[in-house]
């Protein structure tokens, strides 16, 4: 008998009762979820994520999914005999690599997520930023210790987002699933960090929450203690003393920017925990780290 099955009816009722005020509070609100890490690769976590998203929609919350797909891209590059190259954590994306990125993110990964959600009763629809040209992007240049302005190919940053397409899907009862590919002024595709797209989309949709799923418990101090209610000033300190570095920096930067620009709550949560979305949204304690938009 599993641990879930051993929970008594009284405890289950208590859990449901605890969720009620949150369901009432967030009904009708939009929640943007950055979906990545182990939650995208481990079968039981993928299944649980899809069920959680459908449940959010059924209780009146409007989930919008932005997904990554780095491991899947690496796997396809390996199959075609192309080695991935990175500069300061950013994938160098030549034209051939961009074709593979579009095929994997906009095709295989996006459609798998859509299918999982729909299998559990949702009405998910997959899009990339090139659909309706709703994510406008420009080329990203990287500054390295050796020189500034390094060109790493078709890697972009968000210039602007037109939310008409996504809002229309929400209004039609659909669950948007967004692959982080943008379009340039001449119609060219750009590979964009999914954290950046999720943060900007949350801002433009005036989302109630931005939830960023990771492979860590949350933001930790140097002693391994979970930190929450982090202000922009405190985050600057953690970056300066080396506590935050590497792959956490785009996540933190996007979370702070979203919080500063009107998203009511941004959270970095552990996607390895089953039902992480429900625990964060529907329980008193929540999980992970909350990022605040002000030092006050």
C-alpha positions in Angstrom: 0.0 0.0 0.0 1.4 3.4 -1.0 2.0 6.3 1.4 -0.8 8.3 -0.3 -3.3 5.4 0.2 -2.5 5.3 3.9 -3.7 8.8 4.5 -6.9 8.7 6.5 -10.1 10.2 5.2 -10.0 12.9 7.9 -6.5 14.0 6.9 -7.5 14.1 3.2 -10.5 16.2 4.1 -8.2 18.6 6.1 -6.0 19.0 3.0 -8.9 19.8 0.8 -10.2 22.3 3.4 -6.8 24.0 3.5 -6.9 24.4 -0.3 -10.4 26.1 -0.3 -9.4 29.7 0.5 -6.6 29.6 -2.1 -8.9 28.2 -4.8 -11.3 31.0 -4.0 -8.6 33.6 -4.0 -6.9 32.6 -7.2 -9.9 31.6 -9.3 -9.8 33.6 -12.5 -6.2 34.5 -12.1 -3.3 33.7 -14.5 -0.3 31.7 -13.3 2.8 31.4 -15.6 4.8 28.2 -15.0 8.4 27.8 -16.2 8.5 24.0 -16.7 12.0 22.4 -16.8 14.5 20.1 -15.0 13.7 16.6 -13.8 10.0 17.4 -13.9 10.3 17.3 -17.7 12.3 14.1 -17.9 11.2 11.7 -15.2 8.0 9.8 -16.2 6.1 10.0 -12.8 6.9 13.7 -12.5 5.8 14.4 -16.0 2.5 12.6 -15.4 2.0 14.4 -12.1 2.8 17.8 -13.6 0.1 17.3 -16.4 -2.5 16.3 -13.8 -1.7 19.3 -11.6 -2.0 21.7 -14.5 -5.4 20.2 -15.5 -6.5 20.5 -11.8 -5.5 24.2 -11.7 -7.6 24.9 -14.8 -10.6 22.9 -13.4 -10.7 25.1 -10.2 -10.7 28.3 -12.3 -7.0 29.2 -12.4 -5.5 29.9 -15.8 -2.1 28.2 -16.2 0.3 29.3 -19.0 3.3 26.9 -19.5 6.7 28.0 -20.8 9.1 25.1 -21.2 12.7 24.5 -21.8 14.4 21.4 -23.4 18.1 21.6 -23.1 18.7 17.9 -22.5 16.5 16.9 -25.4 18.3 19.4 -27.7 21.7 17.9 -26.5 20.4 14.4 -27.3 19.4 15.3 -30.8 22.6 17.2 -31.5 24.5 14.1 -30.4 22.4 11.9 -32.8 23.4 14.1 -35.7 27.0 14.2 -34.7 27.1 17.9 -33.7 28.8 19.0 -30.5 27.0 21.6 -28.3 29.2 24.6 -27.6 28.4 27.0 -24.7 29.7 30.5 -23.8 29.0 31.5 -20.2 26.2 29.0 -20.0 24.5 30.1 -23.3 24.3 27.7 -26.2 26.1 28.8 -29.3 23.3 28.5 -32.0 24.4 28.5 -35.6 21.8 28.1 -38.4 22.0 24.3 -38.3 21.7 24.2 -34.5 18.7 26.6 -34.7 16.9 24.2 -37.0 17.4 21.4 -34.5 16.3 23.7 -31.6 13.1 24.6 -33.4 12.5 20.9 -34.3 13.0 19.7 -30.7 11.4 22.6 -28.7 8.6 23.6 -31.1 8.0 20.0 -32.3 8.8 17.1 -30.1 8.9 18.6 -26.6 6.1 21.0 -27.0 3.7 18.5 -28.5 4.6 15.9 -25.9 3.6 18.3 -23.1 0.4 19.3 -24.9 -0.5 15.6 -25.4 0.1 14.8 -21.7 -2.1 17.6 -20.5 -4.9 16.7 -23.0 -4.7 13.0 -22.0 -5.7 14.1 -18.5 -8.7 16.2 -19.7 -7.1 19.5 -20.4 -7.4 21.7 -23.6 -3.7 22.5 -24.2 -2.5 24.1 -27.3 1.2 24.4 -28.3 2.8 27.5 -29.8 6.2 29.1 -30.3 6.9 32.8 -30.4 6.9 32.6 -34.2 3.2 31.8 -34.2 1.6 35.1 -34.8 5.0 36.6 -34.3 4.0 37.2 -30.7 7.5 37.1 -29.2 9.7 39.7 -30.8 13.4 39.1 -30.2 16.8 40.7 -30.9 20.2 39.1 -31.0 22.0 38.6 -27.7 25.7 39.5 -27.5 27.8 38.1 -24.6 30.5 39.9 -22.7 33.4 37.6 -21.7 36.5 38.3 -19.7 38.4 38.2 -23.0 36.2 40.6 -25.0 32.8 42.2 -25.1 30.1 41.7 -27.6 30.7 38.0 -28.5 28.3 36.8 -31.2 26.9 33.4 -30.3 24.6 33.0 -33.3 20.8 32.9 -33.2 20.4 33.4 -29.5 18.1 36.2 -28.6 16.5 38.3 -25.8 12.9 39.3 -25.6 12.3 42.7 -27.2 8.5 42.7 -26.7 5.6 40.3 -26.3 2.2 40.7 -27.9 -0.2 38.8 -25.5 -3.2 38.9 -27.8 -2.7 35.3 -29.0 -2.1 33.9 -25.5 -4.9 35.9 -23.9 -7.3 34.7 -26.6 -6.4 31.1 -25.8 -7.0 31.7 -22.1 -10.3 33.3 -22.9 -11.3 30.2 -24.9 -10.6 27.9 -22.0 -7.3 26.6 -23.4 -4.0 26.0 -21.7 -1.1 27.7 -23.7 2.1 25.7 -23.9 4.9 28.0 -25.1 8.2 27.1 -26.6 10.8 29.9 -26.1 11.6 30.7 -29.7 11.3 34.3 -30.8 11.2 36.1 -34.2 13.5 38.8 -35.3 12.7 41.9 -37.5 13.5 40.0 -40.7 11.6 36.8 -39.7 14.6 34.9 -38.4 14.2 32.6 -35.4 16.0 33.2 -32.1 16.6 30.7 -29.3 15.7 32.4 -26.0 16.3 31.3 -22.4 13.0 29.9 -21.2 13.3 31.7 -17.8 13.5 35.0 -19.6 10.4 34.3 -21.7 8.4 33.1 -18.7 9.3 36.2 -16.7 8.5 38.6 -19.5 5.2 36.8 -20.3 4.2 36.8 -16.7 4.7 40.6 -16.6 2.8 41.2 -19.8 -0.1 39.0 -18.8 -0.2 40.7 -15.4 0.0 37.2 -13.8 -0.9 36.6 -10.2 2.1 34.2 -9.9 5.3 33.2 -11.7 6.4 29.7 -10.7 9.8 28.6 -11.9 10.4 24.8 -11.5 14.0 23.8 -10.9 16.1 20.9 -9.7 16.9 22.4 -6.4 14.9 23.1 -3.2 15.0 26.9 -3.9 17.5 29.6 -3.1 20.0 28.4 -0.5 22.5 30.2 1.6 26.1 29.0 1.9 25.1 26.8 4.8 22.4 25.1 2.8 19.5 26.8 4.5 16.4 27.6 2.3 15.9 31.4 1.8 12.6 33.0 1.1 10.9 36.4 1.0 14.0 37.6 -0.9 14.2 41.3 -1.8 16.1 42.7 -4.8 18.7 44.1 -2.4 19.2 40.8 -0.6 19.6 39.0 -4.0 22.3 41.6 -5.1 24.2 40.6 -1.9 23.9 36.9 -2.7 25.2 37.5 -6.2 28.1 39.7 -5.0 29.3 37.1 -2.4 29.1 34.2 -4.8 26.2 32.4 -3.2 24.2 32.8 -6.4 26.0 32.0 -9.7 25.8 30.1 -13.0 22.5 28.8 -14.1 20.6 30.3 -11.2 21.4 33.9 -12.4 18.9 34.0 -15.4 16.2 32.4 -13.1 16.8 34.9 -10.3 17.0 37.8 -12.7 13.8 36.9 -14.4 12.0 36.3 -11.1 13.1 39.7 -9.7 12.3 41.6 -12.9 8.8 40.0 -12.9 8.2 40.9 -9.3 9.4 44.5 -9.7 7.2 44.9 -12.8 3.9 43.9 -11.2 3.7 40.1 -10.9 2.2 39.7 -7.5 4.3 36.7 -6.4 7.3 34.9 -8.0 8.5 31.6 -6.7 11.4 29.2 -7.4 10.3 25.7 -6.5 11.7 22.2 -6.6 10.2 20.3 -9.6 11.5 17.0 -8.2 8.9 17.1 -5.5 5.6 15.4 -6.6 2.7 17.9 -6.9 5.1 20.8 -6.4 2.6 23.2 -8.1 -0.3 22.2 -5.8 1.9 22.5 -2.7 3.0 26.0 -3.6 -0.4 27.3 -4.6 -2.8 25.5 -2.3 -1.0 25.1 1.1 -0.3 27.5 3.9 3.4 26.7 4.1 4.2 26.4 0.3 7.6 25.3 -0.9 10.7 26.9 -2.4 11.7 30.6 -2.3 9.5 33.6 -2.8 11.0 36.6 -4.6 9.7 40.1 -3.7 9.6 43.1 -5.9 10.7 45.7 -3.3 13.2 46.1 -0.4 10.5 47.8 1.7 
